[in-house]
Amino acid sequence: MDAITAELRAAHDVLAEFYAERLADALDRMPVERAVLDLFCDLTLAADLGINVGDVGCGTGRLAPYLAAKGLAPWGVDLSPEMIRVARRDHAAFRFDVADLRELPVKDASLVGVVCWYSLIFLAPEDRHAALGELYRVVKPGGYLVTAFKAGTSQVRRAGRSANVGVEFDLYWQTPQEMERTVTDAGFTTVFWGGVPADGPDSPAQGYLLARKAVADP
């Protein structure tokens, strides 16, 4: 494991309980995020390819009950063992595993969709092609990818200080154009994109992108 990945994992191990406390009911306060997730769920179910989806970078597993309530069967993966421990504790009805999104432990075309909710923002530019290629690999033809991200200028940022737990790590606030290019370069086709404007210097614009893997030729 490279030093940047190790730092990211260690930081999120420390942050697991902090996230569990602060983000448990975050979706209740975010109607736009619910709407984007609802669109993903509706389109994924309408594809009639199954119900198994991956929550890639699932953190404490907070999205699993929401996705399940919409009729999907979520499986969560995260780089941080502590995040997975908390997810299993707080959402015991669902499966969660430790994994790197650049090497997912599932077969080709085994998921009807993947959710990357603020998880692609940790990818350095040199890792994005391989990571999106892995997401493309595991999604069935006709399936979907949805991502939420912080919209910015694409420069690396040091994060973690605001939690006051003694950790820091790199993240990237990509422009919407760059995020879309990253996803489409992997082979997906954009279905929907949108965002919410920034609300002050410490609350950046939010971006949302929904894309589809082309249906296989008969």
C-alpha positions as CSV (number, residue, x, y, z in Angstrom):
1,M,0.0,0.0,0.0
2,D,1.4,3.4,-1.0
3,A,1.9,6.1,1.7
4,I,-1.0,8.3,0.5
5,T,-3.4,5.4,0.6
6,A,-2.1,4.3,4.0
7,E,-2.6,7.9,5.4
8,L,-6.1,8.0,4.0
9,R,-7.0,4.6,5.6
10,A,-5.5,5.5,9.0
11,A,-7.3,8.9,9.0
12,H,-10.7,7.4,8.3
13,D,-10.1,4.7,10.9
14,V,-9.8,7.6,13.4
15,L,-12.8,9.4,11.9
16,A,-15.2,6.4,11.9
17,E,-17.1,7.2,15.1
18,F,-17.1,10.9,14.3
19,Y,-18.7,10.2,11.0
20,A,-21.2,7.8,12.5
21,E,-22.3,10.5,14.9
22,R,-22.3,13.5,12.5
23,L,-23.7,11.9,9.3
24,A,-26.2,9.3,10.5
25,D,-29.2,11.4,9.6
26,A,-27.6,13.6,6.9
27,L,-29.9,12.5,4.1
28,D,-32.9,13.7,6.1
29,R,-31.6,17.2,5.7
30,M,-30.6,16.9,2.0
31,P,-33.6,16.7,-0.4
32,V,-31.4,17.2,-3.5
33,E,-29.2,14.2,-2.5
34,R,-32.3,12.1,-1.9
35,A,-33.7,13.1,-5.3
36,V,-30.5,12.0,-7.1
37,L,-30.3,8.7,-5.3
38,D,-34.0,8.2,-6.0
39,L,-33.3,8.7,-9.7
40,F,-30.5,6.2,-9.6
41,C,-32.7,3.7,-7.8
42,D,-35.6,4.1,-10.2
43,L,-33.4,3.8,-13.3
44,T,-31.5,0.8,-11.9
45,L,-34.7,-1.1,-11.1
46,A,-36.2,-0.2,-14.5
47,A,-33.2,-1.7,-16.2
48,D,-34.5,-5.1,-14.9
49,L,-31.0,-6.5,-14.5
50,G,-31.2,-7.4,-10.8
51,I,-31.0,-5.5,-7.6
52,N,-27.5,-6.0,-6.4
53,V,-25.6,-2.6,-6.1
54,G,-22.3,-1.6,-4.7
55,D,-21.9,1.3,-2.3
56,V,-18.2,1.9,-3.0
57,G,-16.6,4.0,-0.3
58,C,-19.5,3.3,1.9
59,G,-18.0,4.8,5.1
60,T,-20.2,4.0,8.1
61,G,-22.9,2.4,5.8
62,R,-25.4,5.2,6.2
63,L,-26.8,4.8,2.6
64,A,-27.6,1.1,2.9
65,P,-31.0,1.4,4.6
66,Y,-32.0,4.1,2.1
67,L,-31.1,2.0,-0.9
68,A,-32.7,-1.0,0.5
69,A,-35.9,0.8,1.2
70,K,-36.1,1.7,-2.5
71,G,-35.9,-2.0,-3.5
72,L,-32.1,-2.5,-4.0
73,A,-29.7,-4.9,-2.3
74,P,-26.7,-2.8,-1.3
75,W,-23.2,-4.2,-0.6
76,G,-20.8,-1.7,1.0
77,V,-17.1,-1.6,0.6
78,D,-14.6,0.8,2.2
79,L,-10.8,1.2,2.5
80,S,-11.1,1.8,6.2
81,P,-11.5,-1.3,8.5
82,E,-12.9,0.9,11.3
83,M,-15.5,2.4,8.9
84,I,-16.5,-1.2,8.0
85,R,-16.6,-2.2,11.7
86,V,-19.0,0.7,12.5
87,A,-21.1,-0.1,9.4
88,R,-21.5,-3.7,10.5
89,R,-22.4,-2.6,14.0
90,D,-24.9,0.1,13.0
91,H,-26.4,-1.6,10.0
92,A,-26.1,-5.3,10.7
93,A,-28.7,-6.4,8.1
94,F,-26.3,-5.6,5.3
95,R,-23.0,-6.9,4.0
96,F,-19.9,-4.7,4.3
97,D,-16.3,-5.6,3.4
98,V,-12.9,-3.9,3.4
99,A,-11.7,-3.2,-0.1
100,D,-9.9,-0.7,-2.3
101,L,-12.1,0.7,-5.1
102,R,-9.2,0.2,-7.5
103,E,-9.5,-3.6,-6.9
104,L,-13.0,-4.7,-6.0
105,P,-13.5,-8.3,-4.9
106,V,-16.3,-9.1,-7.3
107,K,-16.6,-10.7,-10.7
108,D,-17.0,-8.8,-14.0
109,A,-20.5,-7.4,-14.6
110,S,-21.8,-8.6,-11.3
111,L,-23.6,-5.5,-10.1
112,V,-26.5,-3.6,-11.7
113,G,-25.1,-0.3,-10.3
114,V,-22.5,1.4,-8.1
115,V,-22.9,4.3,-5.8
116,C,-19.8,6.5,-5.2
117,W,-21.1,9.0,-2.7
118,Y,-18.2,11.4,-2.0
119,S,-15.7,8.6,-2.5
120,L,-14.1,9.5,-5.8
121,I,-12.9,12.8,-4.3
122,F,-10.0,10.9,-2.7
123,L,-8.5,9.7,-6.0
124,A,-5.3,11.4,-7.2
125,P,-5.3,12.2,-10.9
126,E,-3.0,9.3,-11.7
127,D,-5.4,6.8,-10.0
128,R,-8.6,7.9,-11.6
129,H,-8.3,5.9,-14.9
130,A,-7.7,2.6,-13.1
131,A,-10.4,3.2,-10.5
132,L,-13.1,4.1,-13.0
133,G,-12.1,1.2,-15.2
134,E,-12.6,-1.1,-12.2
135,L,-16.1,0.4,-11.6
136,Y,-16.9,-0.1,-15.3
137,R,-15.7,-3.7,-15.0
138,V,-18.1,-4.7,-12.2
139,V,-21.2,-3.0,-13.6
140,K,-23.5,-5.0,-15.9
141,P,-24.1,-3.7,-19.4
142,G,-27.1,-1.4,-19.0
143,G,-26.3,-0.7,-15.4
144,Y,-25.6,2.6,-13.7
145,L,-23.0,4.6,-11.8
146,V,-24.0,7.6,-9.6
147,T,-21.5,9.9,-7.8
148,A,-21.7,12.9,-5.5
149,F,-18.7,15.1,-5.2
150,K,-17.4,18.4,-4.0
151,A,-17.0,20.8,-7.0
152,G,-13.9,22.9,-7.1
153,T,-10.8,23.7,-9.0
154,S,-9.3,20.2,-9.1
155,Q,-6.3,21.1,-6.9
156,V,-5.3,18.8,-4.1
157,R,-6.5,19.9,-0.7
158,R,-5.5,18.8,2.8
159,A,-8.6,17.8,4.8
160,G,-9.4,16.4,8.2
161,R,-8.3,19.3,10.5
162,S,-11.8,20.6,11.1
163,A,-12.7,17.3,12.9
164,N,-10.1,18.1,15.6
165,V,-9.0,14.5,16.0
166,G,-5.5,14.9,14.8
167,V,-5.7,13.6,11.2
168,E,-5.1,15.0,7.7
169,F,-5.4,13.5,4.2
170,D,-5.6,14.5,0.6
171,L,-8.7,15.1,-1.4
172,Y,-9.7,16.7,-4.7
173,W,-12.6,19.0,-5.4
174,Q,-12.9,18.3,-9.2
175,T,-14.7,20.6,-11.6
176,P,-18.0,19.1,-12.9
177,Q,-16.4,18.9,-16.4
178,E,-13.4,17.0,-15.1
179,M,-15.6,14.6,-13.2
180,E,-17.7,13.9,-16.2
181,R,-14.7,13.4,-18.4
182,T,-13.2,10.9,-15.9
183,V,-16.5,8.9,-16.0
184,T,-17.0,9.0,-19.7
185,D,-13.4,8.2,-20.5
186,A,-14.0,4.9,-18.6
187,G,-16.8,4.0,-21.0
188,F,-19.9,5.3,-19.2
189,T,-22.4,7.6,-20.9
190,T,-23.8,10.6,-19.0
191,V,-27.5,10.4,-18.1
192,F,-27.9,13.3,-15.7
193,W,-25.7,15.9,-14.1
194,G,-26.5,18.7,-11.7
195,G,-25.3,20.5,-8.7
196,V,-26.0,22.8,-5.7
197,P,-24.2,26.2,-5.6
198,A,-21.6,26.9,-2.9
199,D,-22.9,28.4,0.4
200,G,-19.8,30.1,1.7
201,P,-16.0,29.4,1.5
202,D,-16.3,26.3,3.8
203,S,-19.3,24.9,2.0
204,P,-18.3,24.2,-1.6
205,A,-20.6,23.5,-4.5
206,Q,-21.9,20.0,-4.7
207,G,-21.9,18.0,-7.9
208,Y,-23.9,15.0,-9.0
209,L,-23.4,12.8,-12.0
210,L,-25.4,9.7,-13.1
211,A,-24.0,7.6,-16.0
212,R,-24.8,4.3,-17.7
213,K,-22.8,1.5,-19.1
214,A,-23.9,0.7,-22.6
215,V,-26.1,-2.3,-23.2
216,A,-24.3,-5.2,-24.7
217,D,-24.9,-6.0,-28.3
218,P,-27.3,-9.0,-28.8
